[in-house]
Amino acid sequence: ISKALFWGVPVIVATQMLESMISNPAPTRAECSDIANAILDGCDGVMLSGESAVGSYPLECVEMQRRVISASEQQQRRAQSRGATSGSATGGWKPPATLSVLNPLMFVRENDAVIGSVLASAVTLAHGIGAKAIVCFTATGRSVEKLTQFRPSMPVVAVCPTMETARFLSLYRGVYATSDRETQVLAQQAEDENAIPSCRAIEVAWRVAADHALVSDPHEWVVVICRLPWFSYGPLNVIRVTNAFESGLADYLTTTTS
């Protein structure tokens, strides 16, 4: 898991995690510990196999796995909350042991120095201000792959020009990938005209975050990272902090959450 995290490769743990539930309605303590440790170690997902395929309690297996995952993630958030100090620049968040926020060049290839530095700054900023989400505009998905290496405590919204990229990125932990009609139109306009108004792209970012119920208050902050021109290829070069009022979507957010 640590090697996959280091290189930004999605990792799914599937090791007969609830094997005893093939014939029993409740798991063993050791099996629950295996699931919890996989989550705490930073995997992107856990998977059932025979437990749900041929077992006598498939629904109970799924529900038990969900409960253990939820409890493990809550434990992580509580640990981060206890680590937070007044005025802390990162809100108590710490990067995985395999990474370094202070020196992002330690975990990226030499030609990825710029994107690593930008992402390290964006994640630290998001935790410092208590942002509800990080929105990343990505043409190929590589930026989001690198971003998930930091395991930020808030969700990551990947705004993609193609559905293929969005589907692949959905494998990563904490990533909500989208390539809806409005996003595709925006990407096509950026390709045809080589420029689109930044305010329109920011509106799309906030709308997607609101549609996924990641933000509920117009005053909540979202960190947007992208490359200008929008959806162009190359290292990220922009970090922006915005809320619904700045994006002109305060009324839309109120409507969608009411």
N, C-alpha and C positions, 0 to 999 in steps of 0.2 A: 504493500500500500504506500509506504513512504517513497519508494522509487517512482511509482506511478504519479504520486503527487508532485515529486520533484520535477518531472518532465511534462506535467500537465496532461497526462493520459487518463481518461476515465477508467475507474476500477470498480468492478462489481464483485462482491464477495458471495460465493455460492458454494457452501461446503456442508450440505445437509444440516443446515443450522437448527432445524426443528424435527430431526429425524424421528424422535420418539413419538411425535404427534401423528405419525402415519397410522398408529393403532391406539393412541391414547389421547384423550381430550385436553390434556395439560402438558406443558413442556417441563423439562428438568431445569434446575437452577443453572447448571453449566451451559445449557443451550441458550438461555436468556443472556447469560454473561458473554457468550460468543457474539451475539448480535450487538449488544451494547459496546463491546470492545471494538468491533468493526466500525461502528459509527464514531466512536471517540478517536479512533486511529485516523479517521478522515476519508473513509471510502465514499464513493459516489452513490452506491446503492447496494442492497442485499437482495438475494433472490431465493425463492423457493423452487424446488424441483419435484421430487417424488412426494413430498408432503401434500402438495396441492394436485398433483397429477393422478396419483393412485391411492392417496391416503383416505382415511375414513372421515377426517375432519378438515377439509380444505378451507372452509370459511373461518373456522376457529384459528387455523394457522395464520391466515392473512391478518386477522384481527390481532392476534397475539404479537406478530411481528410489528404491526403498526404501533401498538402500545409501547413496545420496548424501544422502538426508534424514537417515538415522541418523548418518552421519559429521558432518553439519552441526550437528545438535543436540548431539552429543558435544563438538564444538568450542565451542559456546556454553557448555556446562556447565564445560568446562575453563577458559575465559576467566573465568567467574564465580568458579571456585575459586581462580584465581591472584589475583583481585582481593580475595579475602577476607582480612581482617586479624584478629589476635587481639582478641577483645572487640568486634568489629564488630557494630553493632546490626542490620545487614541481611545478615550472612553473605556479603558480597561482591556481593550482587545490586544491580543498578542498573536503574531504570525505563527504558523506551524513550525515545529522545530527544524524542519528541513529547509526553511526559507529564512531570509533576513530582510526586514523592511529597510534597515539602515544601509544595507549594501545589496541592492537587488541584483547586481552583476554576479553574485555568487550562485544564483540559481538559473540564469538564462544563458543561452549561447551567446557568443561574442557579438553576432550581428543583431541580437535582440536587446541590446543595452538600452536603447531609447524607450521602447515599449515597456520594458521592465521597470525603468525608473518612473515613467508616467503612471503605471498601474500601482506601483508601491505608494506613490504620493496620493493617488485617488482613494485607495483603500484606507490609508491613514487619515485622510481628510474626512471621509465618510463616517468613520468611527468617532472622530473628534467632535463632529457637530451633531452626531446622533441621526444621521440621514436614514430614511426609511427604505431606500433602495439605491442601487447603482445602475444606471442605464448606460449601456455601451452600444454605440452604433458600429457595426462591424460588417465589412464586405465579405470576408472569408471565414470568420469565426475564430481566427487564431488569437485575436485579442482577448476574447472571452475565455478561451482555453487557458491562457496565461493568467487571467484575472482569477479564475477559480482556484489556482494554486495557493492563493493567500487565504482561502476559506473565510471570506468576510462573513460577519454574523448577520448581515442584512441580505435580502434577496438581490440577485443580479438579473436585470432585464436585458436580453440581447435583441436588438432591433436589426433584422437581417433583410437583405434585398431578395433572397430566394428562400423558398420553403425547404429545400434540401438542407441548407445550412442550419435553419431553425430546428429541424428535426434532429439533426446530429447533436446540436448543442444542448438539447433537452436531456441528454444522458448525464450531463454534469450536475453535480450537487448544487442545489439552490438557484438554478438558472431557469428563468421563464423566457423561453425564446419565442419570438413572434415574427411572422412575415405576412401580415394581413394585407388587405387590398390597399389601404391608405399608405402603408409602408412601401409597398411595391411601386405605387404611383410616385411616391417621393423619390425612391431610388432611380426610377426611370427618368424623372425630371432632372435629377442631379447628373445623370449620364448624358442626357441630351443637351442640357444647357450649361453643364459644367459648373453650376452654381444654383443654390436654392437659399431662400431667406432662413437665417438661423432661427428666427422666432417660430417658423413653421415646424422645423425639425424638433425644437424643444416642446412644442405643443403635442407632437406625436409621442414624444418620450413620456410626457406626463399622462396623456390619455391611456397609453399602454399600461403604465404603472397603476392607474386608477381602475382600469378594466380588470386587472388581476387582483384588485382589492389590497394592494400593497400600501396605498396611501388613502387616508380618510379625512384629513384636515388640510385646508388650503395653506396653512402655515407650515406644514411639514416639509422638510428639505429632501431633495433628491440630487445626487451627484451624477452629472452627465459627462461621459468621456467619449471622444470621437476624434476623427481626423478631418481636417478641412483641406480641400473641398470634401463635402459630405459623401460618404460611401466610396471614397477613393482608396486606392491600394497604397499601403505603406504604414510606417509607425504612427501611432496616435500622437496628436500634438495639441489637444485641447482638453482642459478639465473645467467644468462649469458647475456651480452650485445654484440651484433654482428652486422656487416653490410655485404653487398654482397661481398665485397673484401675479408673479413676474411672468408666468407663461400665458396669462390671460385665460386660464381655465378654471378659475375659482367657481364660477357658476356651474360649469360642467361637473366638477368634482362634487359639488353639493347635490346635484341632481342624481348622480350615479350612486351616491352613498346613502341617500334618503330612502 
